[in-house]
Amino acid sequence: MDDFKLKVILSVLAGIAFSFIFILLAFALPAEKQTTKIIKKPTGKLEQISHAVRNQ
């Protein structure tokens, strides 16, 4: 087989393989997580102070 044809075939196959990998990653990995944070109400005095300092 001609050297040029081999290079073209291998580059096309490599492009298809990388495209396939990135397409699979796009479906496997979510864009952003939509989770709600549950904030526990501070019960003790030290927790209330910590909560107040953290959320200024």
N, C-alpha and C positions, 0 to 999 in steps of 0.2 A: 504494500500500500504506500502511496505517496506520503512523504513526511508532512506536507502541508495539509492534506486531507485528514491525517491522523490528529494533527493539532486542532483542526476545526472541530472534528468530532468530539475530542476530549474536552475542548472548551465549552461546547454546547452541553455536554453531559454534566460538566461541573456547574454550569449556570443553572441547569434544571435542578440539580441536587441542592445547591444553596437556596434556590427559590423555594423548593419544597420544605427545607428546614425552617426557613423564616415564616412560611405560611403556617406550618404546624405550631411554631412558637406563638404566632399571633392568636391562634385559637386556644392554645393551652394556657397562656398567661393572661389573666384579666387586666384590663386597662387601669382600673382603680377599684379599690375595695370600698364598699358602701356598708360599713358597720356603724352601729350606733354605740356610743360610749355610755355606759351606765356609771354614773357618779354616785358613790355612796355618801349619804349624809353623815358629816362628822358627828361623832357621839361624845367624845371626851374633849376636855378643854385644850389639850395639846393638839388634837386633830383639828379643832376649830381654828386655832392659831395658824397651823400649817396650811390649812385650806385658804384662809384669808390672805396669807402671804403669797401663796402660789397664784391666786386669782386676782391680783391687784390690777 
